[in-house]
């Protein structure tokens, strides 16, 4: 299954992202609003430079299969930017996806960040200084986060043939690398 292949082969990227964003501070309640702003800024740039490209690269069949209209996160994170008084800006690097498999790999990173973001939001609700934070991006699916993640993995595991696993992995690594270097 490609979802397991991606999880295994992107683990070092996931760990690097957790380190970059001081994730350990989330669970010991020392995470600050400035730490949160860093995550939002980086995720905003990732979405700004990838979301529309991913969606436009995917075949029409994925519009319904993946409910793409409910997976758009850029408008939500823009609300977070505004509420945190952060300015919109462009990254100094470009991002392209050469085919549908790469786009699905990149989408794996975004959907995974949504799954992790839900956990982050739940923890930060309990952390001092986050009373006024809306968590539009991190709570985008609300109580449907697990269901949306499972549906995404199911479509990947059903549609992606083993000979295409490396292309999907390349797309995931491409987006992770962008996220890790976009600051």
Secondary structure as UniProt FT lines:
FT   HELIX           2..9
FT   HELIX           11..20
FT   TURN            21..23
FT   HELIX           24..27
FT   TURN            28..29
FT   HELIX           33..57
FT   HELIX           61..65
FT   TURN            66..67
FT   HELIX           68..70
FT   HELIX           74..83
FT   TURN            84..85
FT   HELIX           100..125
FT   TURN            128..129
FT   TURN            131..132
FT   TURN            136..141
FT   HELIX           142..144
FT   HELIX           145..159
FT   HELIX           162..164
FT   HELIX           165..181
//
